[in-house]
Structure formats: structure tokens, C-alpha cells
Amino acid sequence: MKKCSSIDTDDILYKIIAEGVKAGKIKVSGIVCPQDERPDNSETEDIVINTITVTHDKPQSGTSNVNIYVSDKKVKIRGREQRKACRERLREIGDAVVAYLEAQNIADLEFWIESDIVVKEQQVYQHYRNLRIGWNIH
């Protein structure tokens, strides 16, 4: 495989995950997109892809993120309505993404899930599940 840039790795992940959504293996109410293309104030379930780093030596290695955004749900705790993570949807979508990624076999390329964490989005009523992806590109 030729040398990859961070744009290339974003495109690879985008293509894989978008195929999973189109095939119905991953079900979201929103879109799959690179980081800068998520609509402002989106309230849909969106999957956002970005690459942190890709080395230029051969074989290349790198790290990307797949962030799965889900709007918080309203719950009553001690009589007060609050917004909390919708853990059920974060689990369902994230597990589908992980299963779909793990089923892929791409020549000259290997990737794996390095870490998996849920993060509160401070500016809106959403949480996202961050899947950190490690790469080796031969």
C-alpha cells in the first residue's frame, strides 16, 4: 500500500463504517462523517471519525478515533429531572461498530480497538463513545 496520510485513514474508516450503516449492520439516526463535517448543534446519533497521528516511516502506524454521539435521555433522580447518558444506545451502536470493524480484512492494513470510553460532551446534552483505533499500514 502507498503511504497514507491522516486524510487517507479517515477515508478508510469512513468507507468501512458507512458501508456498515448502509448494510444495516450499524443503525444510527444521523450520519457518518469526518470530524469537521458534523453539523453544528446536531441532535442525531452521529459517528464522527478523526485521525490523531500517522507516521511516515514504513511500515506506518497511527491512531484514529471513532466517536459515536448520542443525545442524553431525561431521567428523574430524587424527584428532579436530569439528563444522563443513554447508555443503552451508546452500547448498542458502539458494539455494532466494534463487531463490524473486527470483521474487516483489508490487504496491507491492520487495525484494532486500543481503548473504549464514554465521554460527556460539555456544551450540549450528549455523550459520545470514543473508540480509539490503532493502525499498522504495510
The first five atom37 places (N, CA, C, CB, O) and aatype in JSON, in Angstrom:
{
  "aatype": [12, 11, 11, 4, 15, 15, 9, 3, 16, 3, 3, 9, 10, 18, 11, 9, 9, 0, 6, 7, 19, 11, 0, 7, 11, 9, 11, 19, 15, 7, 9, 19, 4, 14, 5, 3, 6, 1, 14, 3, 2, 15, 6, 16, 6, 3, 9, 19, 9, 2, 16, 9, 16, 19, 16, 8, 3, 11, 14, 5, 15, 7, 16, 15, 2, 19, 2, 9, 18, 19, 15, 3, 11, 11, 19, 11, 9, 1, 7, 1, 6, 5, 1, 11, 0, 4, 1, 6, 1, 10, 1, 6, 9, 7, 3, 0, 19, 19, 0, 18, 10, 6, 0, 5, 2, 9, 0, 3, 10, 6, 13, 17, 9, 6, 15, 3, 9, 19, 19, 11, 6, 5, 5, 19, 18, 5, 8, 18, 1, 2, 10, 1, 9, 7, 17, 2, 9, 8],
  "atom_mask": [
    [1, 1, 1, 1, 1],
    [1, 1, 1, 1, 1],
    [1, 1, 1, 1, 1],
    [1, 1, 1, 1, 1],
    [1, 1, 1, 1, 1],
    [1, 1, 1, 1, 1],
    [1, 1, 1, 1, 1],
    [1, 1, 1, 1, 1],
    [1, 1, 1, 1, 1],
    [1, 1, 1, 1, 1],
    [1, 1, 1, 1, 1],
    [1, 1, 1, 1, 1],
    [1, 1, 1, 1, 1],
    [1, 1, 1, 1, 1],
    [1, 1, 1, 1, 1],
    [1, 1, 1, 1, 1],
    [1, 1, 1, 1, 1],
    [1, 1, 1, 1, 1],
    [1, 1, 1, 1, 1],
    [1, 1, 1, 0, 1],
    [1, 1, 1, 1, 1],
    [1, 1, 1, 1, 1],
    [1, 1, 1, 1, 1],
    [1, 1, 1, 0, 1],
    [1, 1, 1, 1, 1],
    [1, 1, 1, 1, 1],
    [1, 1, 1, 1, 1],
    [1, 1, 1, 1, 1],
    [1, 1, 1, 1, 1],
    [1, 1, 1, 0, 1],
    [1, 1, 1, 1, 1],
    [1, 1, 1, 1, 1],
    [1, 1, 1, 1, 1],
    [1, 1, 1, 1, 1],
    [1, 1, 1, 1, 1],
    [1, 1, 1, 1, 1],
    [1, 1, 1, 1, 1],
    [1, 1, 1, 1, 1],
    [1, 1, 1, 1, 1],
    [1, 1, 1, 1, 1],
    [1, 1, 1, 1, 1],
    [1, 1, 1, 1, 1],
    [1, 1, 1, 1, 1],
    [1, 1, 1, 1, 1],
    [1, 1, 1, 1, 1],
    [1, 1, 1, 1, 1],
    [1, 1, 1, 1, 1],
    [1, 1, 1, 1, 1],
    [1, 1, 1, 1, 1],
    [1, 1, 1, 1, 1],
    [1, 1, 1, 1, 1],
    [1, 1, 1, 1, 1],
    [1, 1, 1, 1, 1],
    [1, 1, 1, 1, 1],
    [1, 1, 1, 1, 1],
    [1, 1, 1, 1, 1],
    [1, 1, 1, 1, 1],
    [1, 1, 1, 1, 1],
    [1, 1, 1, 1, 1],
    [1, 1, 1, 1, 1],
    [1, 1, 1, 1, 1],
    [1, 1, 1, 0, 1],
    [1, 1, 1, 1, 1],
    [1, 1, 1, 1, 1],
    [1, 1, 1, 1, 1],
    [1, 1, 1, 1, 1],
    [1, 1, 1, 1, 1],
    [1, 1, 1, 1, 1],
    [1, 1, 1, 1, 1],
    [1, 1, 1, 1, 1],
    [1, 1, 1, 1, 1],
    [1, 1, 1, 1, 1],
    [1, 1, 1, 1, 1],
    [1, 1, 1, 1, 1],
    [1, 1, 1, 1, 1],
    [1, 1, 1, 1, 1],
    [1, 1, 1, 1, 1],
    [1, 1, 1, 1, 1],
    [1, 1, 1, 0, 1],
    [1, 1, 1, 1, 1],
    [1, 1, 1, 1, 1],
    [1, 1, 1, 1, 1],
    [1, 1, 1, 1, 1],
    [1, 1, 1, 1, 1],
    [1, 1, 1, 1, 1],
    [1, 1, 1, 1, 1],
    [1, 1, 1, 1, 1],
    [1, 1, 1, 1, 1],
    [1, 1, 1, 1, 1],
    [1, 1, 1, 1, 1],
    [1, 1, 1, 1, 1],
    [1, 1, 1, 1, 1],
    [1, 1, 1, 1, 1],
    [1, 1, 1, 0, 1],
    [1, 1, 1, 1, 1],
    [1, 1, 1, 1, 1],
    [1, 1, 1, 1, 1],
    [1, 1, 1, 1, 1],
    [1, 1, 1, 1, 1],
    [1, 1, 1, 1, 1],
    [1, 1, 1, 1, 1],
    [1, 1, 1, 1, 1],
    [1, 1, 1, 1, 1],
    [1, 1, 1, 1, 1],
    [1, 1, 1, 1, 1],
    [1, 1, 1, 1, 1],
    [1, 1, 1, 1, 1],
    [1, 1, 1, 1, 1],
    [1, 1, 1, 1, 1],
    [1, 1, 1, 1, 1],
    [1, 1, 1, 1, 1],
    [1, 1, 1, 1, 1],
    [1, 1, 1, 1, 1],
    [1, 1, 1, 1, 1],
    [1, 1, 1, 1, 1],
    [1, 1, 1, 1, 1],
    [1, 1, 1, 1, 1],
    [1, 1, 1, 1, 1],
    [1, 1, 1, 1, 1],
    [1, 1, 1, 1, 1],
    [1, 1, 1, 1, 1],
    [1, 1, 1, 1, 1],
    [1, 1, 1, 1, 1],
    [1, 1, 1, 1, 1],
    [1, 1, 1, 1, 1],
    [1, 1, 1, 1, 1],
    [1, 1, 1, 1, 1],
    [1, 1, 1, 1, 1],
    [1, 1, 1, 1, 1],
    [1, 1, 1, 1, 1],
    [1, 1, 1, 1, 1],
    [1, 1, 1, 1, 1],
    [1, 1, 1, 1, 1],
    [1, 1, 1, 0, 1],
    [1, 1, 1, 1, 1],
    [1, 1, 1, 1, 1],
    [1, 1, 1, 1, 1],
    [1, 1, 1, 1, 1]
  ],
  "atom_positions": [
    [[0.85, -1.18, 0.0], [0.0, 0.0, 0.0], [0.89, 1.24, 0.0], [-0.97, 0.0, 1.23], [1.97, 1.24, 0.6]],
    [[0.45, 2.27, -0.66], [1.19, 3.52, -0.67], [1.18, 4.15, 0.72], [0.61, 4.5, -1.71], [0.41, 3.73, 1.6]],
    [[2.03, 5.15, 0.91], [1.98, 5.84, 2.21], [0.63, 6.51, 2.4], [3.13, 6.89, 2.32], [0.07, 7.08, 1.46]],
    [[0.14, 6.44, 3.62], [-1.17, 7.01, 3.95], [-0.99, 8.29, 4.76], [-2.03, 6.0, 4.73], [-0.06, 8.41, 5.57]],
    [[-1.87, 9.22, 4.53], [-1.95, 10.43, 5.36], [-3.1, 10.26, 6.33], [-2.13, 11.71, 4.47], [-3.84, 9.28, 6.27]],
    [[-3.25, 11.21, 7.22], [-4.38, 11.17, 8.15], [-5.71, 11.28, 7.4], [-4.27, 12.3, 9.2], [-6.73, 10.74, 7.83]],
    [[-5.69, 11.98, 6.27], [-6.91, 12.08, 5.45], [-7.25, 10.7, 4.88], [-6.71, 13.12, 4.29], [-8.42, 10.32, 4.82]],
    [[-6.22, 9.96, 4.46], [-6.45, 8.61, 3.92], [-7.04, 7.68, 4.98], [-5.14, 8.03, 3.38], [-7.98, 6.94, 4.7]],
    [[-6.48, 7.71, 6.18], [-7.0, 6.81, 7.23], [-8.43, 7.21, 7.61], [-6.09, 6.84, 8.47], [-9.26, 6.34, 7.89]],
    [[-8.72, 8.51, 7.64], [-10.11, 8.94, 7.87], [-11.02, 8.38, 6.78], [-10.2, 10.49, 7.91], [-12.11, 7.89, 7.06]],
    [[-10.56, 8.47, 5.52], [-11.36, 7.97, 4.4], [-11.59, 6.46, 4.49], [-10.69, 8.31, 3.08], [-12.69, 5.98, 4.19]],
    [[-10.57, 5.72, 4.91], [-10.69, 4.27, 5.04], [-11.74, 3.93, 6.1], [-9.33, 3.63, 5.41], [-12.64, 3.13, 5.86]],
    [[-11.63, 4.55, 7.28], [-12.6, 4.29, 8.34], [-14.0, 4.73, 7.94], [-12.18, 5.0, 9.63], [-14.98, 4.04, 8.2]],
    [[-14.09, 5.9, 7.29], [-15.39, 6.39, 6.83], [-16.04, 5.37, 5.9], [-15.23, 7.76, 6.11], [-17.21, 5.03, 6.07]],
    [[-15.29, 4.89, 4.92], [-15.83, 3.95, 3.94], [-16.32, 2.68, 4.63], [-14.77, 3.6, 2.88], [-17.41, 2.2, 4.34]],
    [[-15.52, 2.14, 5.54], [-15.91, 0.9, 6.23], [-17.18, 1.11, 7.04], [-14.77, 0.42, 7.15], [-18.12, 0.33, 6.92]],
    [[-17.21, 2.16, 7.85], [-18.35, 2.37, 8.74], [-19.59, 2.76, 7.95], [-18.04, 3.45, 9.77], [-20.69, 2.31, 8.27]],
    [[-19.44, 3.58, 6.92], [-20.59, 3.96, 6.07], [-21.17, 2.72, 5.39], [-20.17, 5.01, 5.01], [-22.39, 2.63, 5.24]],
    [[-20.32, 1.77, 4.97], [-20.81, 0.52, 4.38], [-21.61, -0.26, 5.41], [-19.64, -0.33, 3.84], [-22.64, -0.85, 5.08]],
    [[-21.15, -0.28, 6.67], [-21.87, -0.97, 7.73], [-23.23, -0.37, 7.99], [0.0, 0.0, 0.0], [-24.2, -1.08, 8.24]],
    [[-23.31, 0.97, 7.92], [-24.6, 1.65, 8.1], [-25.52, 1.34, 6.92], [-24.4, 3.18, 8.23], [-26.69, 1.01, 7.12]],
    [[-24.99, 1.43, 5.71], [-25.79, 1.17, 4.51], [-26.32, -0.26, 4.5], [-24.96, 1.44, 3.24], [-27.45, -0.51, 4.07]],
    [[-25.5, -1.2, 4.96], [-25.9, -2.61, 5.0], [-26.83, -2.93, 6.17], [-24.66, -3.49, 5.09], [-27.33, -4.05, 6.26]],
    [[-27.07, -1.98, 7.06], [-27.94, -2.19, 8.2], [-27.27, -2.9, 9.37], [0.0, 0.0, 0.0], [-27.95, -3.28, 10.32]],
    [[-25.96, -3.08, 9.31], [-25.22, -3.72, 10.41], [-25.01, -2.75, 11.56], [-23.86, -4.23, 9.9], [-24.88, -3.16, 12.72]],
    [[-24.97, -1.44, 11.24], [-24.82, -0.38, 12.24], [-26.01, 0.55, 12.04], [-23.42, 0.4, 12.1], [-26.2, 1.09, 10.95]],
    [[-26.81, 0.73, 13.08], [-28.02, 1.54, 12.95], [-27.87, 2.84, 13.74], [-29.27, 0.75, 13.43], [-27.74, 2.82, 14.97]],
    [[-27.9, 3.97, 13.02], [-27.85, 5.3, 13.64], [-28.91, 6.19, 13.0], [-26.43, 5.93, 13.51], [-29.29, 5.98, 11.85]],
    [[-29.37, 7.18, 13.76], [-30.37, 8.1, 13.22], [-29.74, 9.26, 12.46], [-31.23, 8.64, 14.35], [-30.44, 10.02, 11.79]],
    [[-28.42, 9.39, 12.55], [-27.73, 10.51, 11.92], [-26.81, 10.08, 10.79], [0.0, 0.0, 0.0], [-27.17, 9.26, 9.95]],
    [[-25.61, 10.66, 10.79], [-24.68, 10.47, 9.69], [-23.33, 9.94, 10.18], [-24.48, 11.77, 8.93], [-23.03, 9.96, 11.38]],
    [[-22.53, 9.49, 9.23], [-21.13, 9.16, 9.44], [-20.34, 10.25, 8.74], [-20.76, 7.71, 8.89], [-20.63, 10.58, 7.59]],
    [[-19.35, 10.84, 9.43], [-18.63, 11.95, 8.82], [-17.25, 12.14, 9.45], [-19.44, 13.24, 8.94], [-17.0, 11.7, 10.57]],
    [[-16.35, 12.81, 8.71], [-15.1, 13.26, 9.33], [-15.41, 14.34, 10.37], [-14.1, 13.82, 8.25], [-16.49, 14.93, 10.36]],
    [[-14.48, 14.58, 11.27], [-14.71, 15.45, 12.42], [-15.28, 16.83, 12.07], [-13.43, 15.64, 13.15], [-16.24, 17.27, 12.7]],
    [[-14.72, 17.48, 11.1], [-15.15, 18.85, 10.8], [-16.46, 18.93, 10.04], [-14.09, 19.54, 10.0], [-16.95, 20.03, 9.78]],
    [[-17.05, 17.81, 9.69], [-18.27, 17.84, 8.89], [-19.53, 17.5, 9.68], [-18.14, 16.89, 7.74], [-20.61, 17.44, 9.1]],
    [[-19.42, 17.28, 10.98], [-20.62, 17.04, 11.78], [-21.4, 18.35, 11.88], [-20.27, 16.5, 13.21], [-20.83, 19.38, 12.23]],
    [[-22.69, 18.32, 11.57], [-23.48, 19.55, 11.63], [-23.46, 20.17, 13.04], [-24.93, 19.27, 11.2], [-23.55, 19.47, 14.04]],
    [[-23.36, 21.5, 13.09], [-23.44, 22.21, 14.37], [-24.78, 21.9, 15.02], [-23.25, 23.74, 14.17], [-25.81, 21.82, 14.34]],
    [[-24.77, 21.74, 16.32], [-25.98, 21.5, 17.1], [-26.74, 20.25, 16.69], [-26.88, 22.68, 16.99], [-27.95, 20.17, 16.88]],
    [[-26.05, 19.27, 16.14], [-26.71, 18.03, 15.75], [-27.24, 17.33, 16.99], [-25.74, 17.1, 14.97], [-26.55, 17.25, 18.01]],
    [[-28.45, 16.83, 16.9], [-29.05, 16.05, 17.98], [-29.28, 14.61, 17.57], [-30.37, 16.68, 18.41], [-29.89, 13.84, 18.31]],
    [[-28.78, 14.24, 16.4], [-28.95, 12.86, 15.93], [-27.77, 12.01, 16.37], [-29.09, 12.82, 14.38], [-26.75, 12.52, 16.85]],
    [[-27.92, 10.71, 16.2], [-26.85, 9.77, 16.52], [-25.86, 9.79, 15.35], [-27.41, 8.31, 16.77], [-26.12, 9.23, 14.29]],
    [[-24.74, 10.45, 15.56], [-23.74, 10.61, 14.51], [-22.47, 9.85, 14.87], [-23.43, 12.1, 14.28], [-22.12, 9.73, 16.05]],
    [[-21.79, 9.35, 13.86], [-20.49, 8.71, 14.03], [-19.46, 9.61, 13.37], [-20.46, 7.26, 13.43], [-19.53, 9.88, 12.17]],
    [[-18.5, 10.08, 14.17], [-17.52, 11.06, 13.71], [-16.12, 10.45, 13.77], [-17.59, 12.37, 14.56], [-15.73, 9.87, 14.79]],
    [[-15.39, 10.58, 12.68], [-14.08, 9.95, 12.54], [-13.0, 11.02, 12.46], [-14.04, 9.04, 11.29], [-13.15, 12.02, 11.76]],
    [[-11.9, 10.8, 13.18], [-10.73, 11.67, 13.02], [-9.46, 10.9, 13.35], [-10.84, 12.92, 13.92], [-9.48, 9.94, 14.13]],
    [[-8.37, 11.32, 12.75], [-7.08, 10.68, 12.98], [-6.2, 11.61, 13.79], [-6.39, 10.3, 11.65], [-6.1, 12.8, 13.5]],
    [[-5.57, 11.05, 14.81], [-4.69, 11.82, 15.68], [-3.29, 11.89, 15.09], [-4.64, 11.2, 17.09], [-2.67, 12.96, 15.06]],
    [[-2.79, 10.74, 14.63], [-1.43, 10.71, 14.11], [-1.24, 9.53, 13.17], [-0.42, 10.64, 15.26], [-1.84, 8.47, 13.35]],
    [[-0.38, 9.74, 12.17], [0.07, 8.68, 11.28], [1.54, 8.94, 11.01], [-0.77, 8.62, 9.95], [1.91, 10.04, 10.59]],
    [[2.39, 7.94, 11.25], [3.82, 8.11, 11.0], [4.08, 8.04, 9.49], [4.66, 7.03, 11.75], [3.24, 7.57, 8.73]],
    [[5.26, 8.5, 9.07], [5.59, 8.44, 7.64], [6.64, 7.39, 7.32], [6.08, 9.79, 7.17], [6.97, 7.19, 6.15]],
    [[7.16, 6.71, 8.33], [8.1, 5.63, 8.06], [7.33, 4.36, 7.71], [9.04, 5.39, 9.26], [6.15, 4.23, 8.05]],
    [[7.99, 3.42, 7.04], [7.34, 2.17, 6.65], [7.81, 1.05, 7.57], [7.66, 1.83, 5.17], [9.01, 0.99, 7.83]],
    [[6.97, 0.18, 8.08], [5.52, 0.28, 7.98], [5.01, 1.46, 8.81], [4.85, -1.03, 8.44], [5.6, 1.83, 9.83]],
    [[3.92, 2.01, 8.37], [3.33, 3.15, 9.08], [2.49, 2.65, 10.26], [2.47, 4.0, 8.12], [1.95, 1.54, 10.24]],
    [[2.4, 3.49, 11.27], [1.49, 3.22, 12.37], [0.73, 4.51, 12.66], [2.25, 2.71, 13.64], [1.15, 5.59, 12.26]],
    [[-0.38, 4.38, 13.33], [-1.18, 5.57, 13.6], [-2.28, 5.3, 14.6], [0.0, 0.0, 0.0], [-2.48, 4.18, 15.07]],
    [[-2.99, 6.37, 14.92], [-4.09, 6.31, 15.87], [-5.24, 7.18, 15.36], [-3.64, 6.77, 17.28], [-5.04, 8.32, 14.96]],
    [[-6.44, 6.62, 15.39], [-7.64, 7.34, 14.98], [-8.7, 7.21, 16.06], [-8.18, 6.82, 13.62], [-8.6, 6.38, 16.96]],
    [[-9.72, 8.05, 15.96], [-10.88, 7.99, 16.85], [-12.14, 7.75, 16.04], [-11.01, 9.29, 17.67], [-12.3, 8.29, 14.94]],
    [[-13.02, 6.94, 16.59], [-14.38, 6.82, 16.1], [-15.25, 7.24, 17.27], [-14.72, 5.34, 15.57], [-15.33, 6.53, 18.28]],
    [[-15.91, 8.39, 17.14], [-16.75, 8.92, 18.21], [-18.22, 8.75, 17.84], [-16.43, 10.41, 18.49], [-18.66, 9.2, 16.78]],
    [[-18.97, 8.1, 18.71], [-20.38, 7.81, 18.48], [-21.19, 8.7, 19.41], [-20.71, 6.28, 18.72], [-21.2, 8.5, 20.62]],
    [[-21.86, 9.69, 18.83], [-22.62, 10.68, 19.6], [-24.07, 10.24, 19.76], [-22.56, 12.06, 18.94], [-24.71, 9.82, 18.79]],
    [[-24.58, 10.34, 20.99], [-25.96, 10.0, 21.31], [-26.49, 11.06, 22.27], [-26.08, 8.56, 21.92], [-25.83, 11.4, 23.25]],
    [[-27.69, 11.58, 21.97], [-28.3, 12.56, 22.86], [-28.61, 11.93, 24.21], [-29.59, 13.13, 22.23], [-28.96, 10.75, 24.3]],
    [[-28.47, 12.73, 25.25], [-28.78, 12.26, 26.6], [-30.28, 12.01, 26.73], [-28.3, 13.28, 27.65], [-31.08, 12.57, 25.98]],
    [[-30.64, 11.17, 27.68], [-32.04, 10.94, 27.97], [-32.4, 11.66, 29.26], [-32.35, 9.41, 28.08], [-31.55, 11.9, 30.12]],
    [[-33.66, 12.01, 29.37], [-34.15, 12.67, 30.57], [-34.56, 11.6, 31.58], [-35.35, 13.63, 30.25], [-35.3, 10.67, 31.25]],
    [[-34.07, 11.75, 32.8], [-34.42, 10.82, 33.88], [-34.72, 11.61, 35.14], [-33.26, 9.8, 34.14], [-34.26, 12.74, 35.31]],
    [[-35.52, 11.01, 36.01], [-35.79, 11.63, 37.3], [-34.94, 10.94, 38.35], [-37.3, 11.56, 37.67], [-34.99, 9.72, 38.51]],
    [[-34.17, 11.74, 39.07], [-33.35, 11.24, 40.16], [-33.71, 12.07, 41.39], [-31.81, 11.32, 39.83], [-33.55, 13.29, 41.4]],
    [[-34.19, 11.38, 42.41], [-34.65, 12.06, 43.63], [-35.64, 13.18, 43.32], [-33.45, 12.63, 44.4], [-35.58, 14.26, 43.9]],
    [[-36.56, 12.89, 42.39], [-37.63, 13.82, 42.07], [-37.23, 14.96, 41.13], [0.0, 0.0, 0.0], [-38.07, 15.79, 40.8]],
    [[-35.99, 15.01, 40.71], [-35.53, 16.08, 39.8], [-35.22, 15.51, 38.44], [-34.29, 16.81, 40.38], [-34.54, 14.49, 38.31]],
    [[-35.74, 16.19, 37.41], [-35.44, 15.76, 36.05], [-34.01, 16.17, 35.7], [-36.44, 16.37, 35.05], [-33.6, 17.31, 35.91]],
    [[-33.26, 15.22, 35.16], [-31.87, 15.46, 34.78], [-31.61, 14.78, 33.45], [-30.88, 14.93, 35.87], [-32.41, 13.97, 32.98]],
    [[-30.5, 15.13, 32.84], [-30.08, 14.49, 31.59], [-28.86, 13.63, 31.87], [-29.78, 15.56, 30.48], [-27.88, 14.09, 32.46]],
    [[-28.94, 12.39, 31.45], [-27.87, 11.43, 31.67], [-27.59, 10.68, 30.37], [-28.22, 10.44, 32.8], [-28.41, 10.68, 29.46]],
    [[-26.44, 10.05, 30.31], [-26.05, 9.3, 29.11], [-27.08, 8.22, 28.8], [-24.65, 8.67, 29.3], [-27.57, 7.53, 29.69]],
    [[-27.39, 8.08, 27.53], [-28.26, 6.99, 27.08], [-27.36, 5.79, 26.82], [-29.08, 7.4, 25.78], [-26.99, 5.48, 25.69]],
    [[-27.02, 5.13, 27.9], [-26.04, 4.03, 27.87], [-26.49, 2.89, 26.96], [-25.8, 3.51, 29.28], [-25.66, 2.21, 26.35]],
    [[-27.8, 2.67, 26.86], [-28.3, 1.59, 26.02], [-27.94, 1.82, 24.55], [-29.81, 1.46, 26.18], [-27.45, 0.91, 23.88]],
    [[-28.17, 3.04, 24.05], [-27.86, 3.34, 22.65], [-26.35, 3.42, 22.43], [-28.52, 4.67, 22.22], [-25.85, 2.96, 21.4]],
    [[-25.62, 3.98, 23.39], [-24.16, 4.01, 23.26], [-23.61, 2.59, 23.17], [-23.52, 4.76, 24.46], [-22.71, 2.32, 22.37]],
    [[-24.14, 1.69, 23.98], [-23.71, 0.29, 23.95], [-24.09, -0.36, 22.62], [-24.33, -0.5, 25.12], [-23.26, -0.99, 21.97]],
    [[-25.35, -0.2, 22.22], [-25.85, -0.85, 21.01], [-25.08, -0.4, 19.76], [-27.34, -0.56, 20.84], [-24.63, -1.24, 18.98]],
    [[-24.94, 0.89, 19.57], [-24.25, 1.39, 18.38], [-22.76, 1.06, 18.45], [-24.45, 2.92, 18.24], [-22.19, 0.59, 17.47]],
    [[-22.14, 1.31, 19.6], [-20.71, 1.05, 19.74], [-20.36, -0.41, 19.54], [0.0, 0.0, 0.0], [-19.38, -0.72, 18.87]],
    [[-21.15, -1.3, 20.1], [-20.89, -2.73, 19.94], [-21.04, -3.15, 18.47], [-21.83, -3.55, 20.82], [-20.3, -4.01, 17.99]],
    [[-22.0, -2.55, 17.76], [-22.18, -2.85, 16.34], [-20.97, -2.36, 15.53], [-23.48, -2.21, 15.81], [-20.51, -3.04, 14.62]],
    [[-20.47, -1.17, 15.86], [-19.29, -0.63, 15.18], [-18.09, -1.54, 15.43], [-18.99, 0.81, 15.64], [-17.37, -1.89, 14.49]],
    [[-17.87, -1.91, 16.69], [-16.73, -2.78, 17.03], [-16.83, -4.1, 16.26], [-16.68, -3.05, 18.56], [-15.85, -4.54, 15.67]],
    [[-17.99, -4.73, 16.27], [-18.17, -6.01, 15.58], [-17.91, -5.87, 14.08], [-19.59, -6.57, 15.82], [-17.27, -6.72, 13.47]],
    [[-18.41, -4.78, 13.5], [-18.22, -4.58, 12.06], [-16.75, -4.33, 11.73], [-19.07, -3.4, 11.58], [-16.23, -4.88, 10.76]],
    [[-16.08, -3.52, 12.54], [-14.65, -3.27, 12.3], [-13.84, -4.55, 12.45], [-14.12, -2.2, 13.27], [-12.96, -4.82, 11.64]],
    [[-14.13, -5.32, 13.47], [-13.37, -6.55, 13.72], [-13.58, -7.59, 12.62], [-13.77, -7.14, 15.06], [-12.75, -8.49, 12.46]],
    [[-14.67, -7.5, 11.86], [-14.95, -8.45, 10.79], [-14.23, -8.09, 9.48], [-16.44, -8.52, 10.55], [-14.27, -8.87, 8.53]],
    [[-13.59, -6.92, 9.43], [-12.96, -6.47, 8.19], [-11.6, -7.13, 7.99], [-12.81, -4.95, 8.2], [-10.88, -7.42, 8.94]],
    [[-11.26, -7.35, 6.72], [-9.96, -7.89, 6.35], [-9.49, -7.12, 5.12], [-10.03, -9.45, 6.08], [-9.98, -7.35, 4.01]],
    [[-8.55, -6.2, 5.32], [-8.09, -5.33, 4.25], [-6.61, -5.59, 3.99], [-8.34, -3.84, 4.61], [-5.8, -5.59, 4.91]],
    [[-6.26, -5.82, 2.73], [-4.88, -6.11, 2.36], [-3.96, -4.97, 2.78], [-4.76, -6.36, 0.85], [-4.3, -3.8, 2.63]],
    [[-2.79, -5.31, 3.31], [-1.73, -4.36, 3.69], [-2.12, -3.44, 4.84], [-1.36, -3.53, 2.5], [-1.48, -2.41, 5.06]],
    [[-3.17, -3.79, 5.56], [-3.65, -2.89, 6.61], [-4.2, -3.72, 7.76], [-4.74, -1.92, 6.06], [-4.97, -4.66, 7.56]],
    [[-3.8, -3.36, 8.97], [-4.41, -3.97, 10.14], [-4.75, -2.86, 11.12], [-3.47, -5.04, 10.79], [-4.02, -1.88, 11.25]],
    [[-5.87, -3.03, 11.8], [-6.26, -2.07, 12.83], [-6.99, -2.81, 13.93], [-7.15, -0.94, 12.24], [-7.5, -3.91, 13.72]],
    [[-7.02, -2.2, 15.09], [-7.6, -2.82, 16.28], [-8.12, -1.72, 17.2], [-6.56, -3.73, 17.01], [-7.73, -0.56, 17.08]],
    [[-8.99, -2.1, 18.12], [-9.53, -1.18, 19.12], [-8.52, -1.11, 20.26], [-10.96, -1.63, 19.63], [-8.27, -2.12, 20.93]],
    [[-7.94, 0.07, 20.49], [-6.98, 0.26, 21.59], [-7.68, 0.55, 22.9], [-6.02, 1.38, 21.26], [-7.28, 0.06, 23.96]],
    [[-8.75, 1.35, 22.84], [-9.48, 1.7, 24.06], [-10.9, 2.08, 23.71], [-8.77, 2.85, 24.82], [-11.24, 2.32, 22.54]],
    [[-11.73, 2.14, 24.74], [-13.16, 2.37, 24.57], [-13.64, 3.09, 25.83], [-13.96, 1.02, 24.32], [-13.55, 2.54, 26.93]],
    [[-14.15, 4.3, 25.67], [-14.57, 5.08, 26.84], [-15.76, 5.96, 26.46], [-13.4, 5.95, 27.38], [-15.9, 6.36, 25.3]],
    [[-16.62, 6.26, 27.43], [-17.74, 7.18, 27.23], [-17.37, 8.53, 27.83], [-19.06, 6.63, 27.87], [-16.87, 8.61, 28.95]],
    [[-17.63, 9.59, 27.05], [-17.25, 10.95, 27.45], [-18.48, 11.85, 27.37], [-16.1, 11.5, 26.54], [-19.28, 11.75, 26.45]],
    [[-18.62, 12.74, 28.37], [-19.71, 13.71, 28.36], [-19.31, 14.89, 27.48], [-20.06, 14.19, 29.8], [-18.23, 15.46, 27.65]],
    [[-20.19, 15.25, 26.55], [-19.96, 16.44, 25.71], [-20.46, 17.63, 26.52], [-20.7, 16.33, 24.3], [-21.66, 17.75, 26.77]],
    [[-19.56, 18.49, 26.91], [-19.87, 19.55, 27.87], [-20.83, 20.62, 27.34], [-18.61, 20.21, 28.3], [-21.61, 21.18, 28.11]],
    [[-20.79, 20.9, 26.06], [-21.55, 22.04, 25.53], [-22.98, 21.72, 25.13], [-20.84, 22.6, 24.36], [-23.79, 22.63, 24.94]],
    [[-23.3, 20.43, 25.01], [-24.66, 20.02, 24.62], [-25.07, 18.83, 25.47], [-24.73, 19.67, 23.09], [-24.25, 18.25, 26.18]],
    [[-26.33, 18.46, 25.4], [-26.82, 17.32, 26.18], [-26.58, 16.03, 25.41], [-28.31, 17.48, 26.5], [-27.51, 15.38, 24.93]],
    [[-25.3, 15.66, 25.3], [-24.91, 14.44, 24.61], [-23.71, 13.81, 25.31], [-24.58, 14.73, 23.12], [-22.96, 14.48, 26.02]],
    [[-23.56, 12.54, 25.09], [-22.35, 11.8, 25.44], [-21.86, 11.16, 24.16], [-22.61, 10.73, 26.59], [-22.63, 10.97, 23.21]],
    [[-20.58, 10.83, 24.12], [-20.09, 10.06, 22.99], [-19.22, 8.92, 23.48], [-19.31, 10.94, 22.01], [-18.54, 9.01, 24.5]],
    [[-19.27, 7.85, 22.71], [-18.44, 6.69, 22.99], [-17.24, 6.79, 22.07], [-19.22, 5.33, 22.79], [-17.37, 6.79, 20.84]],
    [[-16.07, 6.89, 22.66], [-14.83, 7.04, 21.91], [-14.15, 5.69, 21.76], [-13.88, 8.05, 22.6], [-13.75, 5.06, 22.74]],
    [[-14.02, 5.24, 20.51], [-13.26, 4.04, 20.19], [-11.93, 4.51, 19.62], [-14.03, 3.11, 19.18], [-11.89, 5.12, 18.55]],
    [[-10.85, 4.22, 20.32], [-9.51, 4.59, 19.84], [-8.99, 3.44, 18.99], [-8.53, 4.89, 21.05], [-8.92, 2.3, 19.45]],
    [[-8.63, 3.74, 17.75], [-8.21, 2.73, 16.77], [-6.71, 2.83, 16.55], [-8.97, 2.9, 15.43], [-6.2, 3.92, 16.26]],
    [[-6.0, 1.72, 16.67], [-4.58, 1.65, 16.33], [-4.42, 1.08, 14.93], [0.0, 0.0, 0.0], [-5.2, 0.22, 14.52]],
    [[-3.43, 1.57, 14.19], [-3.2, 1.17, 12.79], [-1.8, 0.63, 12.58], [-3.43, 2.36, 11.85], [-0.85, 1.07, 13.23]],
    [[-1.66, -0.31, 11.68], [-0.38, -0.69, 11.05], [-0.67, -0.76, 9.56], [0.2, -2.08, 11.62], [-1.55, -1.51, 9.13]],
    [[0.07, 0.0, 8.78], [-0.12, 0.06, 7.33], [1.17, -0.42, 6.68], [-0.5, 1.51, 6.86], [2.22, 0.18, 6.87]],
    [[1.09, -1.5, 5.92], [2.28, -2.12, 5.33], [2.53, -1.66, 3.92], [2.17, -3.63, 5.35], [3.5, -2.09, 3.29]]
  ]
}
